[in-house]
Amino acid sequence: MISTAKLISMFVPIVFSIALFIGLILYYRKRVGLAVKPLMIGALGFVVMTQILEKALHLAVITAFPDYAEHPWAFGLYGGLAAGVFEELGRFLLFAWLLKKFQDYKGGISFGVGWGGIEAVVLMLTMMIPNIMFAFMMNAGTLDKTMAGQIPAEQLAAIKDMVLNNGISFYLLACVERFFAVFMQIAFSLWVLIAVIKKKFVYVIYVLLIHAAIDFPLVFVQSGHFTNLWVVELYIAIVGIIAFWVIKKASGLLQDH
């Protein structure tokens, strides 16, 4: 049985991500102002670039290399570079083609809030909703009957094990991760905008490689080769704190543009 406390904890990241998105909009609207167009394009850009195009590539790669989890170094390199390419080139194209009138600090913040805010909401929904559904089915005793024939028995056993063994802290730590990650996305957005303004595409390459380097270690968690979530969250928190500094630094470069 899945306890009521654990069930409630599964809903917390979803509520938190929505509140975080709204909170960022309200905070930055008061601090620097927000522009609706870059906010919306940032949110839509994330969905198109990562949830459609990047996932299509991942599906093709995983189909071609079904044993990818056994090679975390290679898959980490691929995953990090794929994230960097789709996200940073996506930002660059959107700023250069669709947001020519919003190439200032306000526009960059608006875009970053849209991109990072919707990322938090989408990732929490896609991660938590299946867990919530499986937990309710396990409590009702209908999981095996419902999923029989739809997924392999080994995968079903792994799902049961995950839902039973992931503690409340697993779900609550997801909130910490999303809080810091959203500021990374704002920082990336601002520095890609600087690349567009200064016509220095090499800056995009730098951001792309930094993004890939940040994501690289996380594949060891996703593939089950590293399970200490406290270390992972500390790592993300450190990167997030650096992102705060980057956002502040970008302010001086873009405010007068």
Buried (B, 14 or more C-beta within 10 A) or exposed (E): EBEEEBBEBBBBBBEBBBEBBEBBBEEBBEEBEBBEBBBBBBBBBBBBBBBEBBEEEBEEBEEEBEEBBEBBEEBBBBBBBBBBBBBBBBBBBBBBEBBEEBBBBBBBBBBBBBBBBBBBBBBBBEBBEEBBBBBBBBBEEEBEEEBEEEEEEEEBEEBBEEBEEBEBEBBEBBBBBBBBBBBBBBBBBBBBBBBBBEEEEEBBBBBBBBBBEBBBBBBBBBBEEBEEBEEBBEBBBEBBEBBBEBBEBBBEBBEEE
